[in-house]
Amino acid sequence: MGPLTSVTIPQISLVANQWYRFRIAVSKPSGANSAFTFSVPGLCSVRQLARDGIFLSTVPAPQSDTYTIAGPSRIDLALRCAPPPTGTSLYINWDTTNSRVQLIINPGTPNNGFPFRSDGLSTWQPARPAYLQDMRNVAVQQSHQITAGRDTMAWNGNSPVRFNPSTPLGTLSFNGVYEFRIVSANAHPVHLHVYPMQIIGVWNIATSTMTAGNCGTYKVGEFYDTIMSSQICVVRFRAIDFGGKVVMHCHRLRHEDDGAMAWINVTGDPNAILQTPPVTAVPCASFSK
């Protein structure tokens, strides 16, 4: 969805009272948080299924008419709408009413699909692979502080550095559980490749203590690939399945391009088959033909 100009408002046609699965992706170069809301509260049953491509620990989540997600994130929703009152239009508004899509609810016979267990009411818990197992009560091998800046990244309060393809920001061992405290993520959303991050709690920098629980809009126990919060989120991840060079960066694209990107060297992967390719400079003119 984009700002409205003279272009007709986008429309999506739905059958009344039928469940649909919506995947909504945000692609803001600024990385800023976005809020979207359904214009007629209570008219639609809206239940979250997944975030950043990963099912929630309990599916579906409770009803909500409003969701907030970071600029580079995505969310999966189960959606079922009743016909709006005569003369009333139904929209999904994004940030403001200047960016929206209209839902057209048509009469019809709903199919039998729904996001619940077979009884049509109960929630369910998805089976999860090893890298998505709960880490809230698991001992961690190491704990580190990650700070993103305008054009730098910093490891454990060390001097901030710009991206260096030859030098890792830090080193971890394969098959371990690690904890990150993510600082400055409100201005610089931190995105970690390969390993989904589980929310553990909130770090108090003044007392050097953690309070277990949600971190802003990020739910404790759930997994995300990008963190953007005014609080210092404590996350954990398992360094399994893939080792080697693992990239992390600020998800404000200008900041990333200016140097707010780094890589972590995950050593000891017994299955590593990818070799570091030689770096060869290729003139831009080579691609101009």
N, C-alpha and C positions, 0 to 999 in steps of 0.2 A: 504494500500500500504506500502511495506517495502523496505529496501535497496536491490538493485539488486545484486545477486551473480551469480551462474551458473543457477539459476532458470529462466525459460522463463518469459518474461514480461507478466503480466496479461492482458487479452484482454476482451473487452466488445463489443458485436455486436449490432449495431443499424440500423434501417431502415432510409435511407436518408430522411431528411426533416420532420421527425416525432418527435413530442414532447414527451419527457420522463421526469419523476420525479426522480431525484437523491437525496438520503440522504447520505451525507458524514459525517462520524463521525471520530474525531481525538482522539486517545488514547495514548498520550505521557505521560509517568511517570513523565517527567520533567515539564509538564504543559506549556511548552514554546509555543509561538505563531508559527503557521505554515501558510505559504503562498502556495496556489496552483494556477496554471495558465494553460490556454489552449495554446498548443504550436503553433497553427496557428491562430493568432488573426483575429477575424471577420468571421472565417469559421463556428463557432457555435453561435447560439443565446443562451445566458446564462442569465437567469433572476432569481434572488433570490426570494424564496417564504417565507421561515421561517428561524428562528434561535433558537437553543436550544428547538426545538419542538413547537414554537409559531409562528403563522403567523405574518408577518409584518403588520403594520397598513394600508399600501397600497400594494396590490399584483397585478402583480409582480413588483419587483424593476427594475430600469433601467439596460440596458445591461452592463455587465462587463466581461472581460476575466480573471481577477485576484481577488482572495478573500483571506483574512487573518482571521484566527480564532484561538482561544486559544486551548491549548493542550487537555482539556477535553470537548470541545464543539462539536456541530453538526450543519449542515446547510442543508437546502433543496433548491434544484435548479430545475428550468425547463430548459430543454436542448433540442435543435434541431440543427442538424449538416448537412451541405451540404457535398457531397463527396469531399475529398481533391484532389488537383491537382495530376496528374500522377507522381508517384515516391516520393510523400510526405506522411509521416506518421503523424497521429494526436495523440497527447498524452495529458493526464492531468499530469502535472509535480508537484510533491509535494516537496517544499523547493528547491530541486535540481533535475537535470535529473537522479540522482541515485535512485530516488524513483518515480515511475510513472506507469500509466496504459495506455494501447493503446486502442483507440476507433476505431473499424472497422466499416466503414460506407458502408452498402450494399444497392443495388437498391431494390426498393419495392414500394408498395402503402401505403402511410401514412394513419393512421386512422384520425378521426375527432377531436381528443382531442387537447386542447390548454389551456394555463394558464390564459386566459383573460376572459372578459365578453362574452356574446353570439355573439357580433359583431366581435369577434376575434382580437380586437385591444385595447379595453379600460381596464384600471386597475379596481380593485374592493377593497372594504373594508370589511374585515371579521367581523361577529358578535362576540362580545367578552363578556365573563362572567364577573361577578362583580370584580373578583380579577385581571382582565386585563384592567380595565377602566383607561383612561388617568388621571394621577395625577399631571400634570404639573401646573395646576391652583387650586390645592386643598390644603387647610391648613393642615399642618402636626401636629401630636400630640407631637412628640419629634424628635430631630435631634441628631445623634451620630456619633462619629468618630471611625472607625474600622481599626486597624492596624494588619497585619499579619507579623509574623517573621519566623525565621528559625525553631523554635520549640515552639513558643508562639503565643498568640493572645492578643490584648489590646483593651480596651473599653475607649473611651474619653481621651486618653493620660495617663490613669492609668498605674501602673506597669504591664508589660507583664506577662501573666500567662500561664503555660502549661495546657493541658486538665485535667479537674477535673470533673468526672462524678457526683459529689455531689454538685457542686457549679456553678450556671449559670454565664456567663460573664456579662449579664445584664438582665433586666426584662422589658417587654412591656405588654400592655393591648390588649386583643382580640378586633377585629373590629376597629382598628385604622390604620391611615396612618402614616408611619414612613420614615425618611430620614437618609441615611447613607452616610458619606464621607469615601471613601475607599482609604487608604493610603498604600503605598509600594506594590501595586498590580502588578507592573512590574516584581518584583522578586518573589512575592508570590501571585499568582492568587487566588482571594477570591470566594468561591462557597457557596451560601446560599441555603439550602434545603427548600422545601415547597412553598416559596414565590418568584415568579419571580420579578426581579428588573428592574424598568424602568429608563432609562437614562434621567437625568434632565439637567446636565451641568457639568462644571469643577470648582473645588474649588481652589482659590488662597490662599495658607496658609499664605503668607506674609501680605495680606490685609484683610484676613478673609471675602472674598467676593466670590460669585459664578457668573460665566458667563454662561448663558443658552446656550445650543448647544451640538454638538457632543463632545464625550470624546475619542480622538484618533479614532480608527476604530469603536467605539460604537456609534450608531446613536441616536440622541435625540428623545425621545418618544417611542423608541422600547424597548422590554423586553429581558432580558438575565438571565441565572442562574449562570454564572461565569464571573468575571471581571478581565481582565489582561491589565493594561495600565500604561504607565510612568507618566500619569497625575493622579490627584486625582479626580476620578469620583464621582459625586453626583447622588445617586439613590434613588428611593422611592419604597415602596411596601405596600400592604394592608395585614394586619394580620387577614385574615378571613378564613373561612371554617375549618381550623384546628388550634388548640392551643396546649399548653403544651410545651414540649421540642423540640426546633427547632435548628438543627445543622448547624454550619458554619465552614469552614476550609480552609486552604491553599490547593490548588489542585496540588501542587507538592507532590506526594505520600509519598516520604521519609520524607518531612517536616510534613505532616499530621500524619504519624506514630510516629514521634518523639515528637509530642505534640502540633503542630500548628492547634488545633481544639478546638472548644468551643460550648456551647449551650446557647440559649437564652430562658428564661422562659416566655412564652406568657400566661398570666393569664386571667381567666374570660370566657373561652370558655363554653357556656351553653350546648353544645352538646358533651362535652368530655366524652368518655366512656372508654378510654384506661387507665389502671392503671399502675403505675410504677412496673414492675416485680421485684421480689427479685433477688438480685445479688448473684449467687452461683458460687464459684470457682470450675472449673472442670479440673482435671489434663489432660495435653495434652496426656498422655498415654492412656486415655480412648478412644481416637479416632484412636489409632494406630492399632487396630485389623482389 
